[in-house]
């Protein structure tokens, strides 16, 4: 039987009036609800709840595959139209939410401390005009919104520009005539433009027919062209700022185990010369392959990508003294062994030649916790100084900072080819956290610094990913009230170190390295030390 679909339309003026009255009643109820909610935060909480309810209703009505057998059901046009409206409505909701976030961010950034009594040094929080940005405001929102610090800083700056340089476009996004991403894109092109130029560009785009249909590239190129036409110097500064922020070389773990990615962004002429040199050297290697590339080993012919990587490696490392710090993770397996404990105690007390080693005065770790070794440790046992338990140690995977874990069998090749310096670090088998060490001096010793860097891996502020080796080593409790010990030291990047020193943030750290941060608004966040159990 064929199913016919028709759009439903009111059949009479009376029915139309009834539908209109129902719609008007819903609007009145909504207005009453909004008035009752009051603050923007309460309105947003309600909107979030309604959005979740919309999702649950869509999810509940979704057709599921049962046992791998696809099921289907007939739908009418109204169902189809409802889903279309749900898609467009959620898109509009997301755009409006972004506009709300931009205004909230801009106002949050404008709240700053102001001296109200210079004699007593009393300060009070005041809200400045839009455009003002308080120090460390981005750190607050980075933690609250689970953003990387750089992302939060960029987003806050863009929000301020959107609210001050393109208020007309922002209003259009709230009303639903354009998506918010267009506001953000135009604002990013007006970073260095004067208020007059910003207003002219904004008004020109709003008055242009079809602006609501433009894509990303057209919006960006049009805004840039207008700024260049009316204020060339501002356009030049914007381009320079973008280029400076984008330039760099990064490394990150690959999705493929044992692999890593290297990314470089820079001036086109520099990248072209680098790539040209790599391509030329790869061509030479393809004509004269080495034994490692399969010419004598019988292996398959290397790919062009492998040849280019080998060429890049030789090009970069030739004539350079390159060393790697490779840490061998050694999980500590704690086992109660009464007989071994008794033996260890007797040996430690009766035999002077076998007394347990004490921690050196220079603050280096106790025996076995972190020591340089020309090779990775084999399986071995170590009795505690008290003799209460005997601990068994087993070598784990090695880690290269910023790249990830590598298999133990790869270590020999690293030592032979790259001259790696290997360090053994004992970690708790249950938590995966590196063990403790301390010194009585203010400055942490190289061993302690290495321990903190190994334990933390990154800055300990929420969401910050700055590597620990590029961070300051901060005393959580100021020295000398707090000791120079692992449980009172944390890696903090300079920006977040300043935020803590200037009392914009407070934090505490437990003996096992768990940090609890408190913001100026009283919100708390917990960060944990790096663990070998975490995915690399």
Secondary structure, DSSP 8 states (H G I E B T S, - for coil): ----------SSHHHHHHHHHHHHHHHHHHHHHHHHH-SHHHHHHHHHHHHHHHHHHHHHH----BTTB-------HHHHHHHHHHHHHHHHHHHHHHHHHHHHHHHHHHEEEEEEETTTTEEEEEE--TT---TTHHHHHHHHTT--HHHHHHHHHHHHHHHHH-HHHHHHHHHTSS-HHHHHHHHHHTTTS-HHHHHHHHHHHHHSTTGGG--HHHHHHHHHHHHHHH-HHHHHHHHHHHHHHH-EEEEEE-SSTT-EEEEEE--HHHHHHHHHHHHHHHHHHHHS--GGGTTTT------HHHHHHHHHHHHHHTT-----EEEEEEEEEEE--HHHHHHHHHHHHH-GGG------TT----TTTEEE-SS---SEEEE-TTSS-EEEEEEEEEEETTTEEE-GGGHHHHHHHH--EEEEEEEETTT--B---EESSSS--HHHHHHHHHHH-B-SSTT---BGGGSEEEESS-TTTS-EEGGGEEEE-HHHHHHHHTTSSEEEE-TTS-EEEE-TTS-EEEE----TTS--
